[in-house]
Amino acid sequence: MLNLELHFLLLRCFYHSNRLIAQKTMELGLFPGQPKILECLIERDGQTPKEIGKHCALDKSTVTSLLNKMEQRQLILRKTQDSDRRSVKVFLTEEGREKARKVKEICKEVDDLALKHIPTEKQRELLQLLNEVFTAFEEESHA
């Protein structure tokens, strides 16, 4: 039965979570991929595009395209480093920071919806187990 297969359950959960987040963040004028980047930067501002791509599971060309659009909308700002002019770090603008806060609220609402039937102590356990699943995938990708 597919409902007992991890890959199928992960796909279905991702589909519903992603759809709800996309619907709500589009109301903020954000396009797919942009909310992830805003979340990533509000957690740790001043990352390189490469770091953002790794953290958000996005390829280099997608990150570049998203950052270009976000810079045009004045959500982010790129700064070259004095020590290496080729090195660029990405920072949130005030408007970007405000949108990022709203994205965090939306994502929390979606997470709360997903976890509403699971007791708090089991929620922590679920998150720990999913982190272990993620670690296994990460190890495989570096093998």
ChimeraX attribute file (.defattr): number of C-alpha atoms within 10 A of each C-alpha:
attribute: neighborCount
match mode: 1-to-1
recipient: residues
	/A:1	5
	/A:2	8
	/A:3	9
	/A:4	8
	/A:5	9
	/A:6	11
	/A:7	11
	/A:8	13
	/A:9	13
	/A:10	11
	/A:11	11
	/A:12	13
	/A:13	13
	/A:14	12
	/A:15	11
	/A:16	13
	/A:17	16
	/A:18	14
	/A:19	13
	/A:20	16
	/A:21	19
	/A:22	21
	/A:23	13
	/A:24	16
	/A:25	20
	/A:26	14
	/A:27	9
	/A:28	13
	/A:29	10
	/A:30	19
	/A:31	15
	/A:32	15
	/A:33	16
	/A:34	23
	/A:35	24
	/A:36	18
	/A:37	24
	/A:38	28
	/A:39	20
	/A:40	18
	/A:41	20
	/A:42	18
	/A:43	10
	/A:44	12
	/A:45	16
	/A:46	18
	/A:47	17
	/A:48	16
	/A:49	21
	/A:50	16
	/A:51	16
	/A:52	23
	/A:53	20
	/A:54	12
	/A:55	13
	/A:56	17
	/A:57	12
	/A:58	18
	/A:59	13
	/A:60	15
	/A:61	10
	/A:62	12
	/A:63	21
	/A:64	15
	/A:65	11
	/A:66	17
	/A:67	21
	/A:68	15
	/A:69	16
	/A:70	20
	/A:71	18
	/A:72	11
	/A:73	13
	/A:74	14
	/A:75	21
	/A:76	24
	/A:77	18
	/A:78	19
	/A:79	14
	/A:80	13
	/A:81	11
	/A:82	9
	/A:83	7
	/A:84	8
	/A:85	9
	/A:86	8
	/A:87	13
	/A:88	18
	/A:89	17
	/A:90	20
	/A:91	22
	/A:92	24
	/A:93	15
	/A:94	12
	/A:95	13
	/A:96	21
	/A:97	19
	/A:98	14
	/A:99	22
	/A:100	24
	/A:101	15
	/A:102	18
	/A:103	23
	/A:104	16
	/A:105	12
	/A:106	18
	/A:107	21
	/A:108	13
	/A:109	14
	/A:110	18
	/A:111	13
	/A:112	12
	/A:113	11
	/A:114	13
	/A:115	14
	/A:116	11
	/A:117	9
	/A:118	12
	/A:119	9
	/A:120	11
	/A:121	8
	/A:122	11
	/A:123	14
	/A:124	12
	/A:125	11
	/A:126	14
	/A:127	11
	/A:128	12
	/A:129	12
	/A:130	13
	/A:131	12
	/A:132	12
	/A:133	12
	/A:134	12
	/A:135	12
	/A:136	11
	/A:137	12
	/A:138	11
	/A:139	9
	/A:140	9
	/A:141	8
	/A:142	6
	/A:143	6
